[in-house]
Amino acid sequence: MKNMHITLVRVAAVLVYLFLFLPLIVVVLFSFSDKSYFSFPPSGFSLRWYAAAWESGLFLTPALRSLALAAVATLMATLVAIPVTLGLRRVRDGRLKSAVEFFVLSPLIVPALIIGIALLYTFNRFGVLDTFGALVLSHSVIVLPYMFRSVYTSAVGLRQNLIDASEILGASPRMTFREVVLPSLFPGIISGAIFSFIISLDQFTVSLFVTQSEQVVLPVAIYKYLSDMNDPVTAAVSTVLVVFGLLIAFVIDRLGWLRHLSGGGA
């Protein structure tokens, strides 16, 4: 009976994974099709859609812009999250602490559509719509809750006696922060950066509202291409993104960051 239960659990897990990965498998197969429509099983193998995506020149610049945007937005969120979490750690008023947490985490509650409309009117009013700075600010707002929550989890586990011992031994506040506080926050910073980078790279709704034609990012470029064309070019671009994500995961695993974040050591 126990073996049957284990078998059923494994079968259920396999079915769940198939359900989750089936759309991805379809997209990958579609990108290698020799036809402009999807057929299963594929009748042929071709790289023509990858060549078409490269030769079109519609995706390279938005892709590079998306990578730069994700990196800068993650950095901005980190620079905001660290002092906020360290300050919040010292707050003793429970209501004030809850209010600050709610404010920082509010982008998770408010729909992206509402945030996009609000940013559209704000940036248009100040004449900064469709600029890289507007994109950085928008994405920083979106990814800040993820960075804040990750860093705050590490900050809560920071032992005050280590900070006190550092100060008693004559270390300056800057040295204490660099040698004691920052290493304790490092797991949270890394995990928050991973989440923030991926979410920024994939952010579509807000990007669509704050861009027009000059600062198009990759998700918006794919959307605009799909509005005009219906071929496997976007499937090829999506497959490249999947491979890129898998490579990042592989590098992170080889560097031992996943084991470090899970408490298993480097």
Order of alpha helices (4+ residues) and beta strands (2+ residues): alpha-alpha-alpha-alpha-alpha-alpha-alpha-alpha-alpha-alpha-alpha-alpha-alpha
